[in-house]
């Protein structure tokens, strides 16, 4: 029945002026203008080079190595659990008699 006031939220995103970044962007634009290349062409070339470098460096090899190690770890854990259960069930009669005494 009684409506309590709620906290008011204040969201402020400050603007930051980075002089070095501005100088770098301006220089990059001037060089692109002198060469007659647009910024879109530069970013597309950079993306193509990045993707080619990823393929060359063997990202898929890294993933396959990670998968092999994960599977190996899983097998080791399962092996330890199976050995533990084997010893527990193999010595279950001895454990029951020890607990009942």
C-alpha positions as CSV (number, residue, x, y, z in Angstrom):
1,X,0.0,0.0,0.0
2,X,2.8,2.3,0.8
3,X,5.2,2.9,-2.1
4,X,8.8,3.4,-0.9
5,X,11.1,5.5,-3.0
6,X,13.7,3.6,-5.0
7,X,17.3,4.5,-5.4
8,X,18.0,6.6,-8.5
9,X,20.7,5.3,-10.7
10,X,23.3,7.6,-12.1
11,X,25.2,6.5,-15.1
12,X,28.0,8.7,-16.4
13,X,30.5,7.7,-19.0
14,X,33.4,10.1,-18.9
15,X,34.9,11.4,-22.1
16,X,38.7,11.1,-22.2
17,X,40.9,13.0,-24.6
18,X,44.0,11.1,-25.5
19,X,46.4,13.4,-27.3
20,X,48.7,10.7,-28.5
21,X,45.9,8.6,-29.9
22,X,44.5,11.6,-31.7
23,X,47.9,12.4,-33.2
24,X,48.3,8.8,-34.3
25,X,44.9,8.7,-35.9
26,X,45.5,11.9,-37.7
27,X,48.9,10.7,-39.0
28,X,47.5,7.4,-40.1
29,X,44.7,9.3,-42.0
30,X,47.2,11.6,-43.7
31,X,49.4,8.7,-44.8
32,X,46.3,6.9,-46.2
33,X,45.3,10.0,-48.0
34,X,48.8,10.4,-49.6
35,X,48.8,6.8,-50.7
36,X,45.2,7.1,-52.0
37,X,44.0,4.3,-49.8
38,X,40.7,4.5,-47.8
39,X,40.5,3.4,-44.1
40,X,38.1,0.6,-45.1
41,X,40.7,-0.9,-47.5
42,X,43.3,-0.8,-44.7
43,X,41.1,-2.5,-42.2
44,X,40.1,-5.2,-44.7
45,X,43.7,-5.9,-45.6
46,X,44.6,-6.0,-41.9
47,X,41.8,-8.5,-41.3
48,X,42.9,-10.7,-44.2
49,X,46.5,-10.7,-43.0
50,X,45.3,-11.5,-39.4
51,X,43.3,-14.5,-40.6
52,X,46.2,-15.7,-42.8
53,X,48.6,-15.5,-39.8
54,X,46.2,-17.4,-37.6
55,X,46.1,-20.2,-40.1
56,X,49.9,-20.2,-40.5
57,X,50.6,-20.3,-36.8
58,X,48.5,-23.4,-36.3
59,X,45.5,-22.4,-34.3
60,X,43.9,-25.6,-35.3
61,X,47.0,-27.5,-34.1
62,X,46.7,-25.7,-30.8
63,X,43.1,-26.8,-30.5
64,X,43.8,-30.4,-31.4
65,X,46.6,-30.5,-28.8
66,X,44.2,-29.0,-26.2
67,X,41.6,-31.7,-27.1
68,X,44.2,-34.5,-26.8
69,X,45.3,-33.3,-23.4
70,X,41.7,-32.9,-22.2
71,X,40.9,-36.4,-23.4
72,X,44.0,-37.8,-21.7
73,X,43.2,-36.0,-18.5
74,X,39.7,-37.5,-18.6
75,X,41.1,-41.0,-19.2
76,X,43.4,-40.6,-16.2
77,X,40.6,-39.5,-13.9
78,X,38.4,-42.4,-15.1
79,X,41.3,-44.8,-14.6
80,X,41.9,-43.6,-11.0
81,X,38.1,-43.8,-10.2
82,X,37.9,-47.3,-11.7
83,X,40.9,-48.5,-9.7
84,X,39.4,-46.9,-6.5
85,X,36.1,-48.6,-7.0
86,X,37.8,-51.9,-7.7
87,X,39.7,-51.8,-4.4
88,X,36.5,-50.7,-2.5
89,X,34.4,-53.5,-4.0
90,X,37.2,-56.1,-3.8
91,X,37.7,-55.4,0.0
92,X,34.0,-54.7,0.8
93,X,33.6,-57.8,3.0
94,X,36.7,-56.9,5.0
95,X,35.5,-53.3,5.4
96,X,32.0,-54.5,6.6
97,X,33.4,-56.8,9.2
98,X,35.8,-54.1,10.4
99,X,32.9,-51.6,10.8
100,X,30.6,-54.1,12.6
101,X,33.1,-55.0,15.3
